[in-house]
Amino acid sequence: MKRTLLTLFTAAAIGMVSCKKNHEEPVAEISYPDMTEVSDPAVLFTTTAGVKVYNGGFGSAVATDPNAPDVFYMLTDRGSNVAGQLANSIIIGKPDFDPQIGKFRLKDGKLVLEQVIELKNAAGGKLNGLPNPAGMGASGEIAYDLNGQVIAPSADGIDSEGLVRAADGSFWISDEYGPHIAHFDASGKTIERINPFGSGTGGRKIPAVFANRRANRGMEGLTITPDGKTLVGMMQSPMYNPSKAATANSVVLRILTFDIASGATKQYAYLMDNVSLTGVSDIVAVNSTTFLTIERDGLFGGATTNPAAFKKVFKIDISAATDISDAANGATGKLYGGKTVEELNNAAGLSAAGVVPVTKTLVLDLLKDLPKVYPHDKAEGLALLPGNILVISNDDDFGVVDNGASGFAQKILPLTNAVDRNRLYFVKIKL
């Protein structure tokens, strides 16, 4: 199929063009390929079985730089990990791994790593990807290393998933433990850490109901409104609110808005397409009330057996949706006829309770609308460039998957028979 180049015209001195000048600024043409891949990821370590663990892992979220259209900031999650064979166990490949932001530049069709920004606590100590202690965001997971030894929880643990780059060069990150919303300066040092418990730096809170998030299904996406005033967080899956059993058939997710200056919050109901999906992987702002989300299954595109069937981008609008916030800030949130919002299950349940969800329309189907077959399982990050060019990142899981025995196997894409790598896909969309 013919290869398409997307172009973005930018002033050579971005943002410095002035009508008062009597001459035109030179203009640079930025061309985006359909897809670009991270060049030569480093090897973090090799397991005793010979499995290479890459660094890598930079696809959980992506953010752009308005002053440098060839620069992309890409986020890792907590590090190489797989589910263990014991109940609630998680196998952590490198317990001292520091979640980080990679600054990449698009050069000659490849993503070249220019800088690694390691995330640090307020004292400057490195963060890690370990589960939090009780009362500070504990997920119920018990961490083990690759030798089967239990790893103690850490207050400095963060499972970073959503990424915002603010106008001042600082970063906001959402995570899957607390869930936490953390603010970092440009060097990666913590400025603030916000969660339902008030246990983080600064002590501010989000509503108590968010502590009911499922393990490994927390605040997967984060964006900021164009005015820079409001953070918007997206939960990946229906929360276990009030319990796993009570929400087994629910497709109701929560969106949280957080006014940065005042800490005021609002909440909205979002309907996931169907109960079989992994959930929503990210959210990015179009304007103050309109956003893009990406929903997906957990399967590989182009696989010969059990191929991916659902990886779609939607446009949503919160302007007419019901604010489902609980003025009392109860542990299960506002109740409707004695039921939590999650227990209302679906559109019919919300309607019967008088709750209007966000509107939602299809924008892009990754499995049908790209020039070539989308081969990954985890489409995870979204960013929006001028001209409605959508950027989509994939999580390569550091190049490893579960081997079924509390250890790692190499993550091989069925379509290409190659190890998964972080990529960015560029797609012109209509909004």
Secondary structure as GFF3:
##gff-version 3
##sequence-region A 1 431
A	DSSP	beta_strand	6	11	.	.	.	ID=ss1
A	DSSP	beta_strand	27	32	.	.	.	ID=ss2
A	DSSP	beta_strand	35	38	.	.	.	ID=ss3
A	DSSP	beta_strand	42	46	.	.	.	ID=ss4
A	DSSP	beta_strand	52	55	.	.	.	ID=ss5
A	DSSP	beta_strand	61	64	.	.	.	ID=ss6
A	DSSP	beta_strand	71	75	.	.	.	ID=ss7
A	DSSP	beta_strand	81	83	.	.	.	ID=ss8
A	DSSP	beta_strand	89	92	.	.	.	ID=ss9
A	DSSP	beta_strand	100	107	.	.	.	ID=ss10
A	DSSP	beta_strand	110	118	.	.	.	ID=ss11
A	DSSP	beta_strand	142	144	.	.	.	ID=ss12
A	DSSP	beta_strand	150	151	.	.	.	ID=ss13
A	DSSP	beta_strand	160	165	.	.	.	ID=ss14
A	DSSP	beta_strand	171	175	.	.	.	ID=ss15
A	DSSP	beta_strand	181	184	.	.	.	ID=ss16
A	DSSP	beta_strand	190	194	.	.	.	ID=ss17
A	DSSP	three_ten_helix	208	212	.	.	.	ID=ss18
A	DSSP	beta_strand	219	224	.	.	.	ID=ss19
A	DSSP	beta_strand	230	235	.	.	.	ID=ss20
A	DSSP	three_ten_helix	245	247	.	.	.	ID=ss21
A	DSSP	beta_strand	252	259	.	.	.	ID=ss22
A	DSSP	beta_strand	265	271	.	.	.	ID=ss23
A	DSSP	beta_strand	279	285	.	.	.	ID=ss24
A	DSSP	beta_strand	290	296	.	.	.	ID=ss25
A	DSSP	beta_strand	311	317	.	.	.	ID=ss26
A	DSSP	three_ten_helix	342	344	.	.	.	ID=ss27
A	DSSP	alpha_helix	347	352	.	.	.	ID=ss28
A	DSSP	beta_strand	359	365	.	.	.	ID=ss29
A	DSSP	beta_strand	379	385	.	.	.	ID=ss30
A	DSSP	beta_strand	389	394	.	.	.	ID=ss31
A	DSSP	three_ten_helix	397	399	.	.	.	ID=ss32
A	DSSP	beta_strand	400	402	.	.	.	ID=ss33
A	DSSP	beta_strand	408	410	.	.	.	ID=ss34
A	DSSP	beta_strand	412	413	.	.	.	ID=ss35
A	DSSP	beta_strand	418	419	.	.	.	ID=ss36
A	DSSP	beta_strand	423	428	.	.	.	ID=ss37
###
